[in-house]
């Protein structure tokens, strides 16, 4: 049979194990939370960089091939206000380029 002192030691050891496990678990959860926040911040930054890069690339392509874009737009039937905008753009491009 287990005497009182041995029982006290067993309970104390088990309690210490449970407390250590709780502390380690809380620390692990906090670490995961910080890691998740950093990952989220990085992907947000990456998304902004990719969207800005895409806009710059699209602008470059349109600028480099502006004559083709104007011909493409003139080929289709649009309302007259669109033609006025295109004509203004063509005149502006002819003056400045």
Protein Blocks (a to p, Z undefined) as FASTA:
>chain_A
ZZfklmmmmmmmmmmmmmmmmmmmmmmmmmmmmmmmmmmmmmmmmmmmmmmmmmmmmmmm
mmmmmmmmmmmmmmpccdfklmmmmmmmmmmmmmmZZ
